[in-house]
Amino acid sequence: MTRAGSLTFCFLLLGAIAPALAHGPHDDHAPKKVADVDAHRPTPLPDRIILTWSDDPRTTMAVTWRTDATVAKSMAQIARADAAPKFIEKATTVEAKTEPFETDLSKAHVHSAVFRDLAPRTKYAYRVGDGANWSEWFHFSTASDKPEPFSFVYFGDAQNDVKSMWSRVVREAFKDAPTAAFMIHAGDLINSAERDAEWGEWHQAGGWLNGMLPSVPTPGNHEYARVVGSETPARRLSNHWKPQFTLPTNGPEMLQESTYYIDYQGTRIISLNSNEHQKEQVDWLRGVLANNPNKWTICTFHHPIFSTAKGRDNPELREAWQPIFDEYRVDLVLNGHDHTYGRTGLEAHRNVAGGDSARSVEGGTVYVVSVSGPKMYELGAETITAMKRVAEDTQLYQIITIDGDALTYESRTAVGEVYDAFTLKKRAGKVNEMIERVPNTPRRLRLERTPAKAKAAAAAVPAPVPALAK
């Protein structure tokens, strides 16, 4: 072989083996997805820290967290928050309840503590740990002992791709409502009831916000798991629910910590469990509404009274509960489940998804179905024309403000744009006055609708109204 030929051969050979030399035969530097068992492994350090209420929001607060199983004893410390860092010198210690908790990924311990005898309308600092390993100091504020103005955030189903796609909605909501008093989660927080990785992602998406703003969760059907060994399709509430949420026990005995109520500054918030024992909740609900000293009443549960998605309806639920909402003029009902957006006026109309529960009276209740996660369904045909505002393929969150005789509602998209709005005003002896404040923007409907559907949808778009004031 000539010298020139040898050089040519060497260059060809080098070109062939260079990629292998750079990356190895199997590309050992290629990224690999971290296994769930590693990504969500508990440690001695507190994580999944979340505030809830189990008692009076004026004088108590509950906190729950997780560690690995080596932490056999845990505690929380609390003090009145102060601008000076020496507030920690006045901190008191509260012993925590610790219990073992085994998931599909690991064995862990969950811990819970309830702070009691707090002063109303006061900011506190707290942390949790085992005495050597502590969380950061968090702040929270107790409720006022008077019906003062406040706001809260309501989320429909998060459910899927929670860390990836729902997190942006939670954080956008906090930007728009940084002084919100609490967060309502209307069920289907996750997709698979017993998957620890999904619950881990839900806590990661909320992050430190969960440790500062109390959560008011109600269970959806995806918080229910099949009963192993049952000959029927029996389902039970997730084993994660009670350990990670410390909630009121003022509901029916068989639905402790999934059916309950909380009074907050002149408003009664009622969580109902629409998954089971619907009729058994009727007497309890009637009693909670009949003995209600608050000006405003808001109910939340998962399955809609008025369904929005195509081919869905809950006639038995509507038959059991709507007459009570009408009778006691519940102001607002907040639902999820249908992965679309729909909002009624005050009329107690027929079910917009095809039911036949026609009513001609003004019930005085506004019903909302919303979705905050990325899983989306198609609206029912009647929904588009019957509801005041609807949307498809849109992640949303709602900011609700109560101030004396006025309730202000805003539904915002995942990028913070106001999509729907109204104001309710109390009128003595009458149903609320409703002031529509829908912004002058197109309704968000799927482009791939058939021509007939698209034409019908376009014809149903209401006349423009003045844009919402900023």
Salt bridges, closest charged atoms under 4 A:
ASP36 OD2 - ARG195 NH2 2.79
ASP38 OD1 - ARG41 NH2 2.22
ASP47 OD2 - ARG66 NH2 2.75
ASP55 OD2 - ARG116 NH1 3.37
ASP56 OD2 - ARG58 NH2 2.72
GLU148 OE1 - ARG121 NE 2.69
ASP157 OD2 - HIS302 NE2 3.84
ASP157 OD2 - HIS339 NE2 3.30
GLU172 OE2 - LYS175 NZ 3.69
ASP176 OD2 - ARG412 NH1 3.56
ASP188 OD2 - HIS302 NE2 3.13
GLU194 OE2 - ARG236 NH1 2.53
GLU194 OE1 - HIS240 NE2 4.00
ASP196 OD1 - ARG48 NH1 2.87
ASP196 OD2 - ARG66 NH1 3.73
ASP196 OD1 - HIS240 ND1 3.97
GLU198 OE2 - ARG195 NH1 3.45
ASP263 OD1 - ARG268 NE 2.71
GLU276 OE1 - HIS277 NE2 3.53
GLU280 OE2 - HIS277 ND1 3.89
ASP313 OD1 - ARG318 NH1 2.85
ASP326 OD2 - ARG359 NH2 3.07
GLU327 OE1 - ARG286 NH1 2.56
ASP331 OD1 - LYS426 NZ 2.68
ASP338 OD1 - ARG312 NE 2.64
GLU378 OE2 - ARG449 NH1 3.68
GLU378 OE2 - LYS453 NZ 2.91
GLU392 OE2 - ARG449 NH2 2.42
ASP393 OD2 - ARG446 NE 2.97
ASP405 OD1 - LYS295 NZ 2.60
GLU410 OE1 - ARG412 NH2 2.94
ASP420 OD1 - ARG343 NH2 2.79
GLU436 OE1 - ARG343 NH2 2.79
